[in-house]
């Protein structure tokens, strides 16, 4: 699978990509939300460039907290594959 480089963005910009996919499907599909990775980060990473697979359209950080304190976790919107995942 080919890869590309994208910048970690805000949740608002990522959601605009989701809305765009409703009117202009990507590879014939709308986008779905999933966790980008299971890591816990001190900041959102906004502006950092990362390498992703070609089906990923947006990556952003969401603030969460647990008994150890606050952290950010990365989520993405990606086009579904032929199996719907």
NUVO-853725 format. One record per atom (N, C-alpha, C): residue in three letters; atom name; x, y, z. Coordinates in pm, whole numbers, m for minus. Last residue first. Layout:
BEGIN
+-----+----+--------+--------+--------+
|   r |  a |      x |      y |      z |
+-----+----+--------+--------+--------+
| Ala | CA |      X |      Y |      Z |
...
+-----+----+--------+--------+--------+
This chain:
BEGIN
+-----+----+--------+--------+--------+
|   r |  a |      x |      y |      z |
+-----+----+--------+--------+--------+
| Unk |  N |  m1407 |   m183 |    634 |
| Unk | CA |  m1327 |   m146 |    751 |
| Unk |  C |  m1234 |    m32 |    722 |
| Unk |  N |  m1538 |   m290 |    413 |
| Unk | CA |  m1612 |   m200 |    501 |
| Unk |  C |  m1538 |   m157 |    626 |
| Unk |  N |  m1399 |   m432 |    229 |
| Unk | CA |  m1466 |   m510 |    333 |
| Unk |  C |  m1546 |   m423 |    429 |
| Unk |  N |  m1274 |   m239 |     73 |
| Unk | CA |  m1382 |   m317 |     12 |
| Unk |  C |  m1459 |   m402 |    113 |
| Unk |  N |  m1230 |     22 |    323 |
| Unk | CA |  m1184 |    m65 |    215 |
| Unk |  C |  m1300 |   m147 |    162 |
| Unk |  N |  m1313 |    366 |    386 |
| Unk | CA |  m1330 |    223 |    412 |
| Unk |  C |  m1274 |    143 |    295 |
| Unk |  N |  m1086 |    627 |    450 |
| Unk | CA |  m1184 |    568 |    360 |
| Unk |  C |  m1193 |    419 |    390 |
| Unk |  N |  m1057 |    775 |    777 |
| Unk | CA |  m1002 |    704 |    662 |
| Unk |  C |  m1116 |    648 |    577 |
| Unk |  N |   m962 |    989 |   1026 |
| Unk | CA |  m1071 |    957 |    935 |
| Unk |  C |  m1006 |    891 |    814 |
| Unk |  N |   m815 |    920 |   1349 |
| Unk | CA |   m808 |    951 |   1207 |
| Unk |  C |   m942 |    925 |   1140 |
| Unk |  N |   m660 |   1022 |   1660 |
| Unk | CA |   m766 |    958 |   1583 |
| Unk |  C |   m749 |    996 |   1437 |
| Unk |  N |   m446 |   1003 |   1939 |
| Unk | CA |   m464 |   1039 |   1799 |
| Unk |  C |   m573 |    954 |   1733 |
| Unk |  N |   m479 |   1151 |   2261 |
| Unk | CA |   m470 |   1030 |   2179 |
| Unk |  C |   m506 |   1069 |   2036 |
| Unk |  N |   m334 |   1321 |   2534 |
| Unk | CA |   m395 |   1326 |   2402 |
| Unk |  C |   m378 |   1192 |   2335 |
| Unk |  N |   m414 |   1348 |   2888 |
| Unk | CA |   m327 |   1311 |   2776 |
| Unk |  C |   m403 |   1331 |   2646 |
| Unk |  N |   m425 |   1392 |   3246 |
| Unk | CA |   m469 |   1424 |   3110 |
| Unk |  C |   m365 |   1382 |   3007 |
| Unk |  N |   m386 |   1115 |   3483 |
| Unk | CA |   m392 |   1254 |   3440 |
| Unk |  C |   m435 |   1270 |   3295 |
| Unk |  N |   m412 |    861 |   3577 |
| Unk | CA |   m276 |    917 |   3573 |
| Unk |  C |   m273 |   1062 |   3527 |
| Unk |  N |   m676 |    793 |   3543 |
| Unk | CA |   m628 |    811 |   3681 |
| Unk |  C |   m487 |    870 |   3687 |
| Unk |  N |   m729 |    993 |   3249 |
| Unk | CA |   m750 |    873 |   3326 |
| Unk |  C |   m693 |    897 |   3465 |
| Unk |  N |   m850 |   1179 |   2969 |
| Unk | CA |   m784 |   1171 |   3099 |
| Unk |  C |   m818 |   1037 |   3163 |
| Unk |  N |   m800 |   1341 |   2648 |
| Unk | CA |   m861 |   1240 |   2735 |
| Unk |  C |   m795 |   1248 |   2871 |
| Unk |  N |   m824 |   1523 |   2352 |
| Unk | CA |   m784 |   1522 |   2492 |
| Unk |  C |   m867 |   1420 |   2570 |
| Unk |  N |   m722 |   1416 |   2035 |
| Unk | CA |   m833 |   1444 |   2126 |
| Unk |  C |   m784 |   1429 |   2268 |
| Unk |  N |   m563 |   1511 |   1731 |
| Unk | CA |   m551 |   1468 |   1870 |
| Unk |  C |   m674 |   1507 |   1951 |
| Unk |  N |   m600 |   1380 |   1395 |
| Unk | CA |   m607 |   1486 |   1495 |
| Unk |  C |   m594 |   1426 |   1634 |
| Unk |  N |   m581 |   1333 |   1046 |
| Unk | CA |   m540 |   1283 |   1178 |
| Unk |  C |   m544 |   1401 |   1274 |
| Unk |  N |   m736 |   1244 |    735 |
| Unk | CA |   m712 |   1343 |    841 |
| Unk |  C |   m673 |   1271 |    970 |
| Unk |  N |   m734 |   1035 |    551 |
| Unk | CA |   m756 |   1171 |    502 |
| Unk |  C |   m727 |   1278 |    607 |
| Unk |  N |   m602 |    727 |    452 |
| Unk | CA |   m620 |    821 |    564 |
| Unk |  C |   m629 |    963 |    510 |
| Unk |  N |   m532 |    576 |    230 |
| Unk | CA |   m675 |    588 |    262 |
| Unk |  C |   m704 |    686 |    377 |
| Unk |  N |   m252 |    562 |    212 |
| Unk | CA |   m325 |    649 |    119 |
| Unk |  C |   m473 |    667 |    152 |
| Unk |  N |   m106 |    580 |    543 |
| Unk | CA |   m145 |    508 |    422 |
| Unk |  C |   m235 |    597 |    338 |
| Unk |  N |    131 |    833 |    653 |
| Unk | CA |      8 |    755 |    665 |
| Unk |  C |    m16 |    676 |    537 |
| Unk |  N |    364 |   1010 |    843 |
| Unk | CA |    342 |    928 |    726 |
| Unk |  C |    223 |    836 |    749 |
| Unk |  N |    324 |   1348 |    963 |
| Unk | CA |    338 |   1204 |    984 |
| Unk |  C |    312 |   1131 |    853 |
| Unk |  N |    415 |   1663 |   1096 |
| Unk | CA |    389 |   1580 |    979 |
| Unk |  C |    415 |   1434 |   1011 |
| Unk |  N |    251 |   1874 |   1330 |
| Unk | CA |    356 |   1775 |   1304 |
| Unk |  C |    319 |   1691 |   1182 |
| Unk |  N |     22 |   2022 |   1371 |
| Unk | CA |    127 |   2080 |   1288 |
| Unk |  C |    240 |   1983 |   1256 |
| Unk |  N |    m47 |   1891 |   1688 |
| Unk | CA |    m95 |   1972 |   1577 |
| Unk |  C |     22 |   2037 |   1504 |
| Unk |  N |      1 |   1738 |   1909 |
| Unk | CA |     83 |   1713 |   1792 |
| Unk |  C |     45 |   1796 |   1672 |
| Unk |  N |   m120 |   1768 |   2155 |
| Unk | CA |   m201 |   1718 |   2044 |
| Unk |  C |   m120 |   1686 |   1919 |
| Unk |  N |     94 |   1640 |   2423 |
| Unk | CA |     27 |   1746 |   2347 |
| Unk |  C |    m42 |   1686 |   2224 |
| Unk |  N |    161 |   1401 |   2545 |
| Unk | CA |    148 |   1519 |   2630 |
| Unk |  C |     81 |   1635 |   2557 |
| Unk |  N |    m11 |   1096 |   2452 |
| Unk | CA |     83 |   1204 |   2425 |
| Unk |  C |     56 |   1325 |   2514 |
| Unk |  N |    m31 |    755 |   2429 |
| Unk | CA |    m78 |    869 |   2509 |
| Unk |  C |     29 |    977 |   2498 |
| Unk |  N |   m118 |    522 |   2161 |
| Unk | CA |    m29 |    598 |   2247 |
| Unk |  C |    m98 |    709 |   2324 |
| Unk |  N |   m250 |    376 |   1976 |
| Unk | CA |   m293 |    359 |   2114 |
| Unk |  C |   m207 |    439 |   2212 |
| Unk |  N |   m350 |    551 |   1675 |
| Unk | CA |   m258 |    468 |   1752 |
| Unk |  C |   m305 |    465 |   1897 |
| Unk |  N |   m591 |    626 |   1559 |
| Unk | CA |   m471 |    620 |   1477 |
| Unk |  C |   m366 |    534 |   1545 |
| Unk |  N |   m915 |    494 |   1583 |
| Unk | CA |   m794 |    537 |   1654 |
| Unk |  C |   m675 |    524 |   1562 |
| Unk |  N |  m1150 |    620 |   1336 |
| Unk | CA |  m1086 |    513 |   1412 |
| Unk |  C |   m965 |    569 |   1485 |
| Unk |  N |  m1431 |    698 |   1138 |
| Unk | CA |  m1339 |    738 |   1244 |
| Unk |  C |  m1279 |    615 |   1309 |
| Unk |  N |  m1463 |    698 |    779 |
| Unk | CA |  m1498 |    644 |    910 |
| Unk |  C |  m1390 |    686 |   1011 |
| Unk |  N |  m1598 |    855 |    482 |
| Unk | CA |  m1491 |    832 |    579 |
| Unk |  C |  m1546 |    774 |    709 |
| Unk |  N |  m1756 |    689 |    203 |
| Unk | CA |  m1743 |    799 |    297 |
| Unk |  C |  m1636 |    761 |    399 |
| Unk |  N |  m1636 |    571 |   m120 |
| Unk | CA |  m1680 |    551 |     19 |
| Unk |  C |  m1677 |    682 |     96 |
| Unk |  N |  m1511 |    592 |   m366 |
| Unk | CA |  m1646 |    539 |   m363 |
| Unk |  C |  m1704 |    521 |   m223 |
| Unk |  N |  m1275 |    721 |   m308 |
| Unk | CA |  m1269 |    581 |   m354 |
| Unk |  C |  m1406 |    514 |   m345 |
| Unk |  N |  m1473 |    931 |   m135 |
| Unk | CA |  m1333 |    902 |   m160 |
| Unk |  C |  m1322 |    753 |   m190 |
| Unk |  N |  m1757 |   1122 |   m242 |
| Unk | CA |  m1699 |   1001 |   m183 |
| Unk |  C |  m1553 |    980 |   m226 |
| Unk |  N |  m1869 |   1409 |   m185 |
| Unk | CA |  m1770 |   1363 |   m283 |
| Unk |  C |  m1701 |   1241 |   m225 |
| Unk |  N |  m2049 |   1421 |     25 |
| Unk | CA |  m2090 |   1473 |   m104 |
| Unk |  C |  m1997 |   1431 |   m217 |
| Unk |  N |  m1914 |   1304 |    235 |
| Unk | CA |  m2054 |   1268 |    215 |
| Unk |  C |  m2103 |   1310 |     77 |
| Unk |  N |  m1668 |   1421 |    238 |
| Unk | CA |  m1675 |   1285 |    185 |
| Unk |  C |  m1819 |   1238 |    166 |
| Unk |  N |  m1720 |   1662 |    367 |
| Unk | CA |  m1691 |   1664 |    223 |
| Unk |  C |  m1706 |   1525 |    163 |
| Unk |  N |  m1741 |   1565 |    629 |
| Unk | CA |  m1860 |   1619 |    562 |
| Unk |  C |  m1840 |   1624 |    412 |
| Unk |  N |  m1472 |   1494 |    671 |
| Unk | CA |  m1578 |   1394 |    681 |
| Unk |  C |  m1702 |   1441 |    608 |
| Unk |  N |  m1347 |   1738 |    651 |
| Unk | CA |  m1312 |   1635 |    553 |
| Unk |  C |  m1418 |   1526 |    553 |
| Unk |  N |  m1452 |   1857 |    877 |
| Unk | CA |  m1491 |   1913 |    747 |
| Unk |  C |  m1455 |   1815 |    635 |
| Unk |  N |  m1325 |   1710 |   1073 |
| Unk | CA |  m1468 |   1688 |   1053 |
| Unk |  C |  m1518 |   1751 |    923 |
| Unk |  N |  m1070 |   1819 |   1054 |
| Unk | CA |  m1090 |   1678 |   1022 |
| Unk |  C |  m1237 |   1651 |    994 |
| Unk |  N |  m1114 |   2076 |   1147 |
| Unk | CA |  m1075 |   2057 |   1007 |
| Unk |  C |  m1094 |   1912 |    964 |
| Unk |  N |  m1183 |   2009 |   1414 |
| Unk | CA |  m1276 |   2084 |   1329 |
| Unk |  C |  m1242 |   2065 |   1181 |
| Unk |  N |   m954 |   1893 |   1517 |
| Unk | CA |  m1073 |   1810 |   1500 |
| Unk |  C |  m1173 |   1878 |   1407 |
| Unk |  N |   m658 |   1997 |   1336 |
| Unk | CA |   m756 |   2011 |   1443 |
| Unk |  C |   m876 |   1921 |   1415 |
| Unk |  N |   m390 |   1775 |   1227 |
| Unk | CA |   m473 |   1894 |   1219 |
| Unk |  C |   m565 |   1905 |   1341 |
| Unk |  N |    m80 |   1669 |   1116 |
| Unk | CA |   m183 |   1652 |   1218 |
| Unk |  C |   m259 |   1783 |   1229 |
| Unk |  N |    m24 |   1643 |    766 |
| Unk | CA |     m1 |   1718 |    890 |
| Unk |  C |   m115 |   1688 |    988 |
| Unk |  N |    102 |   1362 |    577 |
| Unk | CA |      1 |   1465 |    608 |
| Unk |  C |     37 |   1529 |    742 |
| Unk |  N |    244 |   1175 |    320 |
| Unk | CA |    271 |   1254 |    439 |
| Unk |  C |    160 |   1357 |    456 |
| Unk |  N |    168 |    836 |    219 |
| Unk | CA |    178 |    979 |    194 |
| Unk |  C |    205 |   1049 |    326 |
| Unk |  N |    209 |    514 |     60 |
| Unk | CA |    202 |    601 |    178 |
| Unk |  C |    215 |    746 |    133 |
| Unk |  N |     55 |    221 |    m82 |
| Unk | CA |    136 |    341 |    m89 |
| Unk |  C |    111 |    430 |     32 |
| Unk |  N |     85 |   m118 |      0 |
| Unk | CA |      0 |      0 |      0 |
| Unk |  C |     90 |    124 |      0 |
+-----+----+--------+--------+--------+
